[in-house]
């Protein structure tokens, strides 16, 4: 019997088929003393034969209200990728901990964790998940089960959520929101479909689904990619001539140029040449690539681009690298792969050799859904859900222009025209609200933020979440 399979059999024998094995984590290496919040980690068995083990990190709300854990929302947070760990969102985006990057000198002993004052756990209970199988600590007991896709992963996520709530009945009646960033623009709507179908079929438990939250969401591959060209023009990364040539010769289609349309291809090549040294996640921040090889071809694949940067950062001089946001990701690789951290988190030995923040090459995953626009359309026409969609306005990978374009296609009437929203008396972005007689969608830009807005503008992102969950105007 293989090691991984043996571990799974032992887990089932101890916990019973399909039952969660979770435990409270009281301390973590790098954080001084006991954690001042409640963190639980564990596995949930999913799949037709329960051969997939999805790992989770659950943080209870830190709200000051005495009954906060039973009244604050339960936010199920899905990281992007596909193939990014839920631990990444916990440490870099909306979770209660973050790394002290300045204290890091390359050694494990210098890795220091500190509290994130802008954690969304101030206003919600958050369930982070390593999904799909293969991401983070999640694993499968068979090779066949390691192969997954958008549709398979969404089905397994729904199974996960049902089982998790059955073992955590105290959260069944909490207002439920499904959220995520980037590629979660695909996975969140797919999961919502399963939840709504389960509610209609009266499956147990009956979840109190209230809405969803999406940040710079990949929603429609064509719209998202096509709007990158107008966006880079709007932020003055290309000249008027280059943009006008592309518009004229490509007829507005920058994604699928005809092979014999040399004028369009030439125009697009000129634009790509301008973007070779630009950070697609935040156009104002440096592109951190310390390889000696000169980049000659633009990588539109952001995960592949980041993977190459990470490889170069591991060998880069720290004085040069520390200016880069990606440098902070080094800490998570060193920290999460240490035996003491794995033991503290309750990771089963022998299951996952190396934890990755995001998988560079996810060969066992098939992206079989290229648009969720029809799902959003259905949600807007047939449900009473509330939606918050926000965009960091300095992101090329999923530009705010693309998000605004597909939202308009829903045909939901505007109830609050485009206007500024504020944090501490300063403009934090701009918002528009769409509403019909049963459904509402609040769209907000986050001024100065990149692809994962909470990383760049944490105070503004928390303000958005707090106001949205509290039914308070943005």
Backbone torsions as a table, in degrees:
resi	resn	phi	psi	omega
1	UNK	NA	130.1	179.6
2	UNK	-65.2	158.7	-176.1
3	UNK	-61.1	-48.3	-178.3
4	UNK	-63.1	-45.5	179.7
5	UNK	-62.1	-39.7	178.4
6	UNK	-62.4	-39.1	178.2
7	UNK	-63.8	-42.9	-179.2
8	UNK	-63.6	-44.0	178.9
9	UNK	-60.1	-42.0	178.8
10	UNK	-64.2	-39.4	179.7
11	UNK	-62.8	-45.3	179.4
12	UNK	-63.4	-39.2	-179.8
13	UNK	-62.8	-35.7	-177.8
14	UNK	-79.6	-46.9	-171.9
15	UNK	-97.6	-15.8	-174.7
16	UNK	89.6	147.0	-174.5
17	UNK	-57.1	125.4	173.4
18	UNK	78.4	2.8	-177.6
19	UNK	-92.8	141.6	-177.8
20	UNK	-68.5	136.8	168.9
21	UNK	-109.8	97.7	-176.5
22	UNK	-122.6	154.7	179.4
23	UNK	-148.1	148.3	178.0
24	UNK	-76.1	132.8	177.2
25	UNK	-98.6	115.9	-175.2
26	UNK	-94.3	-29.9	179.4
27	UNK	-138.1	155.6	176.3
28	UNK	-137.4	138.6	175.3
29	UNK	-55.8	132.7	-179.8
30	UNK	99.3	-17.6	177.6
31	UNK	-107.1	126.3	-177.2
32	UNK	-72.8	122.6	176.5
33	UNK	80.8	-165.6	-179.2
34	UNK	-78.4	149.2	177.0
35	UNK	-66.5	132.0	-179.0
36	UNK	-84.2	17.0	176.5
37	UNK	-141.9	165.5	-178.0
38	UNK	-96.8	117.3	178.7
39	UNK	-115.7	128.5	176.1
40	UNK	-123.4	136.9	176.0
41	UNK	-126.5	159.5	178.7
42	UNK	172.3	-175.5	-179.6
43	UNK	-117.7	150.7	170.5
44	UNK	-128.8	130.1	179.6
45	UNK	-81.9	127.6	177.5
46	UNK	-136.0	176.4	-177.3
47	UNK	101.9	163.5	-177.3
48	UNK	-58.4	-36.7	179.0
49	UNK	-112.6	16.9	-178.8
50	UNK	54.9	38.3	-178.1
51	UNK	-90.6	-1.6	178.4
52	UNK	-109.2	132.8	178.0
53	UNK	-113.5	108.2	177.5
54	UNK	-92.9	128.3	-177.8
55	UNK	-93.4	145.1	-178.9
56	UNK	-135.5	159.6	175.2
57	UNK	-130.5	112.6	-176.7
58	UNK	-112.3	124.6	179.4
59	UNK	-117.8	121.8	178.5
60	UNK	-72.8	152.4	-179.6
61	UNK	-57.4	140.9	176.6
62	UNK	-103.1	15.9	179.8
63	UNK	-56.9	150.0	-179.0
64	UNK	-75.5	-18.6	-177.2
65	UNK	-64.7	137.3	-171.2
66	UNK	-61.2	-33.5	-179.2
67	UNK	-104.7	31.3	-170.0
68	UNK	-60.0	-37.7	-175.6
69	UNK	-67.1	-25.2	-178.7
70	UNK	-99.1	-12.7	179.8
71	UNK	-110.1	-30.2	178.7
72	UNK	-68.8	152.4	-178.3
73	UNK	-62.8	155.2	166.8
74	UNK	-99.9	114.0	-179.4
75	UNK	-104.6	115.3	174.6
76	UNK	-90.8	116.1	-171.8
77	UNK	-108.8	124.5	-179.7
78	UNK	-109.9	121.6	177.0
79	UNK	-74.3	163.6	-177.5
80	UNK	-86.3	-147.8	-179.3
81	UNK	127.1	-101.4	2.4
82	UNK	-69.4	150.1	176.5
83	UNK	111.4	13.0	177.0
84	UNK	-92.1	141.0	-175.9
85	UNK	-75.1	146.1	173.3
86	UNK	-63.6	-25.2	178.2
87	UNK	-64.7	-30.9	177.2
88	UNK	-62.3	-44.3	178.1
89	UNK	-64.5	-36.2	179.9
90	UNK	-66.1	-39.1	-174.3
91	UNK	-91.4	-25.5	-173.2
92	UNK	-118.3	-19.4	-172.1
93	UNK	-112.3	-77.6	-169.2
94	UNK	-125.6	8.4	-177.3
95	UNK	-87.0	175.7	-172.6
96	UNK	-82.3	-5.9	-178.7
97	UNK	-122.9	153.3	172.9
98	UNK	-149.8	161.5	179.2
99	UNK	-85.6	144.5	169.3
100	UNK	-87.9	93.0	-172.7
101	UNK	-64.8	-36.0	-177.9
102	UNK	-64.2	-24.4	-178.6
103	UNK	-83.1	-11.1	-173.5
104	UNK	-79.4	126.9	177.3
105	UNK	-117.8	12.9	-179.9
106	UNK	105.5	-17.4	-178.7
107	UNK	-96.6	154.9	177.8
108	UNK	-63.7	-36.3	-178.0
109	UNK	-63.4	-23.0	-178.1
110	UNK	-89.5	0.0	179.0
111	UNK	-78.6	118.0	-176.5
112	UNK	-119.8	128.7	173.4
113	UNK	-98.2	141.0	176.5
114	UNK	-137.1	166.1	-177.6
115	UNK	-74.6	143.2	175.3
116	UNK	-94.0	110.5	-177.5
117	UNK	-67.6	-12.7	-178.0
118	UNK	-113.9	28.9	177.8
119	UNK	-66.4	140.5	177.0
120	UNK	-72.1	-8.8	173.7
121	UNK	-70.2	-5.8	172.0
122	UNK	-67.9	-21.5	-174.5
123	UNK	-130.3	-1.2	-176.6
124	UNK	-156.1	153.7	165.3
125	UNK	-80.9	131.4	-174.7
126	UNK	-123.7	130.7	177.5
127	UNK	-111.1	104.3	176.9
128	UNK	-90.6	140.1	-175.9
129	UNK	-130.3	134.6	168.9
130	UNK	-80.3	97.2	-176.3
131	UNK	-142.9	149.3	-1.6
132	UNK	-76.6	-174.4	178.1
133	UNK	-54.9	135.3	-175.2
134	UNK	104.8	-21.2	177.4
135	UNK	-83.8	141.1	175.3
136	UNK	56.9	-120.8	-177.2
137	UNK	-99.0	-8.7	-177.8
138	UNK	-67.4	146.1	-175.8
139	UNK	-151.3	170.6	176.7
140	UNK	-124.8	153.9	-178.9
141	UNK	-88.8	-9.9	178.3
142	UNK	-132.1	153.0	178.4
143	UNK	-64.0	-39.0	-178.8
144	UNK	-60.3	-39.2	-177.4
145	UNK	-73.2	-14.4	178.9
146	UNK	-75.1	-17.1	178.2
147	UNK	-85.8	125.6	-174.9
148	UNK	-144.2	-178.6	-176.1
149	UNK	-158.5	177.9	176.8
150	UNK	-56.3	-47.6	-175.3
151	UNK	-71.6	-41.3	178.4
152	UNK	-66.0	-44.2	-178.0
153	UNK	-61.8	-39.0	-179.4
154	UNK	-67.1	-37.9	176.6
155	UNK	-63.7	-42.6	179.8
156	UNK	-69.3	-33.5	176.6
157	UNK	-64.4	-40.9	178.4
158	UNK	-64.6	-41.7	176.5
159	UNK	-61.3	-42.9	177.1
160	UNK	-56.2	-50.2	-174.4
161	UNK	-64.8	-40.5	177.7
162	UNK	-61.5	-46.2	-178.7
163	UNK	-66.9	-40.9	-178.6
164	UNK	-62.9	-43.9	-179.8
165	UNK	-68.1	-33.7	177.1
166	UNK	-63.2	-31.8	179.1
167	UNK	-90.0	-12.9	177.3
168	UNK	-124.0	63.5	-174.0
169	UNK	-62.9	-19.3	179.0
170	UNK	-66.7	-11.6	-179.1
171	UNK	-112.2	4.4	-179.1
172	UNK	-63.8	-35.4	-176.1
173	UNK	-93.1	0.2	175.5
174	UNK	-69.4	145.8	172.2
175	UNK	-56.4	128.2	-174.7
176	UNK	-106.0	128.2	174.1
177	UNK	-125.1	140.8	174.8
178	UNK	-107.7	129.2	-175.8
179	UNK	-142.0	170.1	177.2
180	UNK	168.0	176.0	-178.8
181	UNK	-127.6	161.9	173.5
182	UNK	59.2	-117.2	-177.4
183	UNK	-65.8	-12.3	173.3
184	UNK	-62.7	-14.4	172.4
185	UNK	-61.8	-19.8	172.6
186	UNK	-92.6	-48.8	-172.0
187	UNK	-73.4	-34.3	-179.3
188	UNK	-65.1	-51.7	178.6
189	UNK	-60.3	-36.3	178.4
190	UNK	-64.1	-41.4	177.2
191	UNK	-65.8	-39.1	178.4
192	UNK	-59.2	-39.1	177.7
193	UNK	-59.1	-43.9	179.9
194	UNK	-65.3	-41.9	-179.6
195	UNK	-63.1	-45.2	-179.4
196	UNK	-64.5	-38.7	177.0
197	UNK	-65.2	-38.3	177.8
198	UNK	-66.5	-37.7	177.1
199	UNK	-65.4	-41.6	-179.9
200	UNK	-65.8	-32.0	-179.6
201	UNK	-89.3	3.1	179.8
202	UNK	58.9	37.7	176.5
203	UNK	-74.4	147.2	179.2
204	UNK	-93.1	141.2	-3.4
205	UNK	-81.9	155.1	177.3
206	UNK	-82.2	101.2	-175.0
207	UNK	-74.5	146.3	-179.6
208	UNK	-92.9	63.5	-175.5
209	UNK	-66.4	123.1	-178.8
210	UNK	-110.3	-32.2	-176.5
211	UNK	172.7	-161.5	-177.2
212	UNK	-149.3	158.4	-177.7
213	UNK	-131.4	128.3	-179.0
214	UNK	-133.7	133.0	177.7
215	UNK	-115.4	126.8	-176.8
216	UNK	36.8	58.2	-169.5
217	UNK	-81.6	131.2	169.4
218	UNK	-69.1	113.9	-171.1
219	UNK	-120.3	-47.7	179.1
220	UNK	-136.8	113.8	-172.4
221	UNK	-55.2	-41.6	-177.5
222	UNK	-67.4	-50.7	-178.4
223	UNK	-62.0	-46.7	-177.5
224	UNK	-60.3	-44.3	-178.0
225	UNK	-75.8	-37.9	-177.2
226	UNK	-67.6	-32.8	-177.9
227	UNK	-79.5	-3.3	176.6
228	UNK	-65.8	-34.9	-178.9
229	UNK	-68.5	-50.7	174.5
230	UNK	-58.2	-33.9	-178.5
231	UNK	-67.0	-47.5	-177.2
232	UNK	-66.2	-24.7	173.4
233	UNK	-72.0	-42.8	-178.5
234	UNK	-61.5	-31.3	-178.8
235	UNK	-99.2	17.4	172.0
236	UNK	62.6	36.2	174.6
237	UNK	-92.3	-12.3	175.7
238	UNK	-133.7	159.6	-176.6
239	UNK	-79.8	164.0	174.9
240	UNK	-57.9	-41.5	-176.6
241	UNK	-63.5	-43.9	-179.7
242	UNK	-63.0	-41.8	-178.1
243	UNK	-69.7	-43.4	-179.9
244	UNK	-64.3	-37.4	176.9
245	UNK	-63.7	-44.3	-179.7
246	UNK	-62.8	-43.7	178.9
247	UNK	-62.0	-43.2	-175.2
248	UNK	-69.0	-47.6	-171.2
249	UNK	-90.3	-20.5	-179.6
250	UNK	-99.3	-5.3	177.4
251	UNK	57.0	34.6	177.5
252	UNK	82.0	-3.4	178.7
253	UNK	-108.4	101.7	-177.8
254	UNK	-97.9	-2.3	-176.0
255	UNK	-94.3	-38.8	-173.9
256	UNK	-125.0	64.5	179.2
257	UNK	-68.3	142.9	177.1
258	UNK	-66.6	140.4	-176.4
259	UNK	-59.9	-31.1	-178.5
260	UNK	-90.2	1.6	178.7
261	UNK	-90.5	77.3	-174.8
262	UNK	-66.4	-30.8	179.7
263	UNK	-66.2	-40.5	177.0
264	UNK	-66.1	-46.7	-178.4
265	UNK	-62.0	-39.6	178.1
266	UNK	-64.9	-42.1	178.9
267	UNK	-62.9	-43.0	179.7
268	UNK	-67.5	-35.2	178.5
269	UNK	-65.6	-38.2	177.6
270	UNK	-62.8	-39.3	177.9
271	UNK	-66.7	-44.7	-179.2
272	UNK	-62.3	-36.9	178.5
273	UNK	-60.8	-31.3	179.4
274	UNK	-73.4	-18.4	-172.2
275	UNK	-105.9	2.5	-174.5
276	UNK	-57.7	-36.0	-176.0
277	UNK	-109.1	26.4	-179.2
278	UNK	-105.2	137.9	176.3
279	UNK	-78.2	112.1	-176.3
280	UNK	-69.1	-24.0	-179.2
281	UNK	-80.9	-28.2	177.6
282	UNK	-156.4	106.5	-168.4
283	UNK	-65.1	-19.4	-178.3
284	UNK	-90.2	-11.0	-178.6
285	UNK	-94.7	155.4	-177.6
286	UNK	-66.1	149.7	172.7
287	UNK	-86.4	113.3	-172.1
288	UNK	-92.4	91.4	176.2
289	UNK	-135.6	107.9	-175.1
290	UNK	-101.3	18.1	174.8
291	UNK	-74.4	152.0	-179.9
292	UNK	-78.6	-17.9	-177.7
293	UNK	-75.2	130.0	178.7
294	UNK	-74.3	131.6	178.6
295	UNK	-74.1	126.1	-177.9
296	UNK	-114.2	-16.7	-178.8
297	UNK	-131.9	134.3	-177.0
298	UNK	-71.4	130.7	175.4
299	UNK	-97.7	107.7	176.5
300	UNK	-78.5	-17.9	177.5
301	UNK	-75.6	104.5	-172.8
302	UNK	-66.9	-39.0	-179.5
303	UNK	-66.5	-39.6	177.4
304	UNK	-64.9	-39.3	179.2
305	UNK	-64.4	-44.5	178.8
306	UNK	-66.1	-38.0	179.2
307	UNK	-59.4	-41.8	178.0
308	UNK	-66.3	-40.0	178.7
309	UNK	-63.1	-41.2	-179.7
310	UNK	-62.6	-40.7	178.7
311	UNK	-60.8	-39.5	-179.8
312	UNK	-72.7	-32.5	-179.4
313	UNK	-67.6	-31.3	-179.5
314	UNK	-62.3	-26.0	-178.3
315	UNK	-112.1	1.0	-176.9
316	UNK	-77.6	156.9	173.3
317	UNK	-67.3	129.4	-174.0
318	UNK	-62.6	-31.1	-179.8
319	UNK	-65.6	-31.0	177.4
320	UNK	-82.8	-38.0	-172.1
321	UNK	-77.8	-26.4	-172.1
322	UNK	-64.3	-19.9	178.1
323	UNK	-73.1	-10.4	-174.9
324	UNK	-96.4	136.2	177.4
325	UNK	-59.8	-36.8	-179.2
326	UNK	-63.4	-21.6	178.4
327	UNK	-58.4	-35.0	179.6
328	UNK	-64.0	-25.7	179.4
329	UNK	-67.6	-25.6	177.9
330	UNK	-56.8	-37.4	-176.8
331	UNK	-62.7	-39.0	-178.3
332	UNK	-67.2	-36.1	178.3
333	UNK	-64.9	-45.3	179.7
334	UNK	-68.2	-39.5	-175.5
335	UNK	-73.3	-52.8	-172.6
336	UNK	-70.3	-19.6	179.9
337	UNK	-95.8	4.0	177.5
338	UNK	-80.7	143.7	-179.6
339	UNK	-57.6	-36.8	-177.8
340	UNK	-67.0	-37.1	178.7
341	UNK	-71.7	-43.7	178.1
342	UNK	-59.0	-41.7	178.7
343	UNK	-65.0	-42.2	-179.4
344	UNK	-64.6	-36.5	-178.8
345	UNK	-80.1	-12.9	-180.0
346	UNK	83.3	29.9	179.0
347	UNK	-74.8	130.8	179.5
348	UNK	-69.0	125.3	-179.7
349	UNK	-59.5	141.8	174.4
350	UNK	80.6	6.4	-176.4
351	UNK	-95.2	-48.5	179.9
352	UNK	-127.2	118.3	-175.1
353	UNK	-68.1	-45.8	-175.9
354	UNK	-133.9	127.0	172.8
355	UNK	-80.2	134.5	174.7
356	UNK	-120.9	137.7	176.4
357	UNK	-61.3	-48.8	173.9
358	UNK	-141.3	141.9	-179.9
359	UNK	-79.9	124.8	179.0
360	UNK	-71.0	-46.7	178.6
361	UNK	-120.8	108.0	-177.3
362	UNK	-106.1	73.1	-171.9
363	UNK	-70.0	-17.8	-179.1
364	UNK	-92.7	8.3	-177.8
365	UNK	-115.2	135.3	176.6
366	UNK	-113.3	122.3	176.7
367	UNK	-84.9	90.0	-174.7
368	UNK	-99.6	7.1	174.3
369	UNK	-125.5	119.4	-177.3
370	UNK	-103.7	-8.5	176.9
371	UNK	-153.3	141.8	172.6
372	UNK	-117.2	17.2	-178.4
373	UNK	-60.1	-40.4	-179.7
374	UNK	-66.2	-31.3	177.2
375	UNK	-67.6	-45.5	177.1
376	UNK	-59.8	-39.6	178.4
377	UNK	-61.0	-44.3	179.1
378	UNK	-65.2	-41.2	178.5
379	UNK	-61.6	-40.3	-177.6
380	UNK	-71.9	-25.5	-176.4
381	UNK	-95.0	-26.0	-169.0
382	UNK	-128.7	7.7	178.7
383	UNK	-131.1	169.1	176.5
384	UNK	-110.7	31.3	-177.3
385	UNK	-74.8	159.1	173.0
386	UNK	-109.5	138.9	-179.4
387	UNK	-128.6	139.3	169.5
388	UNK	-119.8	119.9	177.1
389	UNK	-122.4	124.2	-179.1
390	UNK	-128.1	154.6	-178.2
391	UNK	-136.1	123.3	165.5
392	UNK	-65.4	128.5	-169.1
393	UNK	-87.1	8.2	177.0
394	UNK	-116.2	28.0	-177.6
395	UNK	-105.1	126.7	174.3
396	UNK	-87.5	-35.7	-170.2
397	UNK	-59.6	-44.6	171.5
398	UNK	-131.1	83.3	-172.2
399	UNK	-67.9	150.2	-178.7
400	UNK	-60.9	-28.0	178.3
401	UNK	-61.5	-36.3	179.0
402	UNK	-67.9	-44.8	-180.0
403	UNK	-62.7	-42.8	178.4
404	UNK	-63.8	-34.2	-179.1
405	UNK	-66.8	-46.8	-177.6
406	UNK	-73.6	-28.5	176.2
407	UNK	-63.8	-41.2	178.4
408	UNK	-62.4	-32.9	-179.2
409	UNK	-67.6	-16.8	178.4
410	UNK	-68.0	-26.1	178.7
411	UNK	76.6	16.9	177.3
412	UNK	-80.2	130.7	-177.4
413	UNK	-60.9	145.6	175.1
414	UNK	-76.0	125.9	178.5
415	UNK	-107.1	-17.0	178.4
416	UNK	-144.2	110.3	-174.2
417	UNK	-64.9	161.3	178.6
418	UNK	-49.1	123.6	178.5
419	UNK	-156.6	164.9	179.3
420	UNK	-73.6	150.4	167.9
421	UNK	-123.0	157.8	-164.6
422	UNK	-129.4	150.6	168.3
423	UNK	-132.5	122.9	-178.4
424	UNK	54.1	40.0	175.4
425	UNK	78.6	1.5	-179.7
426	UNK	-112.8	147.5	178.5
427	UNK	-64.0	121.2	179.7
428	UNK	-103.3	-8.3	-178.6
429	UNK	158.6	-164.3	-179.2
430	UNK	-133.1	148.2	-174.8
431	UNK	-137.0	152.2	172.8
432	UNK	-137.2	140.2	178.3
433	UNK	-115.9	136.4	178.9
434	UNK	-116.8	137.5	-175.1
435	UNK	-156.0	137.0	166.5
436	UNK	-117.1	-160.1	-173.9
437	UNK	-77.3	-1.9	-179.2
438	UNK	-142.9	-20.1	-173.1
439	UNK	-123.9	146.0	176.4
440	UNK	-139.2	144.9	177.1
441	UNK	-135.2	122.5	174.8
442	UNK	-102.5	123.2	177.4
443	UNK	-111.0	134.2	-179.5
444	UNK	-140.9	136.7	168.1
445	UNK	-88.7	152.4	175.2
446	UNK	-114.6	108.4	-171.7
447	UNK	-64.3	124.3	177.0
448	UNK	85.7	-2.8	-177.2
449	UNK	-89.0	157.2	176.7
450	UNK	-100.5	-148.4	-170.2
451	UNK	-61.8	-45.7	174.5
452	UNK	-104.6	91.9	-171.1
453	UNK	-51.7	-41.3	-179.4
454	UNK	-61.2	-24.4	177.5
455	UNK	-69.9	-36.1	-173.0
456	UNK	-93.8	-38.9	-178.0
457	UNK	-132.1	70.7	-173.4
458	UNK	-63.8	-37.4	-179.0
459	UNK	-66.4	-43.3	179.5
460	UNK	-66.1	-40.5	-179.6
461	UNK	-64.0	-41.8	177.6
462	UNK	-64.3	-39.4	178.4
463	UNK	-60.1	-41.4	177.1
464	UNK	-59.6	-50.3	-177.6
465	UNK	-62.6	-44.6	-178.1
466	UNK	-60.8	-47.7	-178.6
467	UNK	-66.6	-38.8	-179.6
468	UNK	-65.9	-50.2	-178.8
469	UNK	-65.1	-27.3	-178.8
470	UNK	-89.5	2.6	-177.4
471	UNK	60.3	31.6	-179.8
472	UNK	-100.8	141.7	-179.5
473	UNK	-56.7	138.9	178.0
474	UNK	-65.5	NA	NA
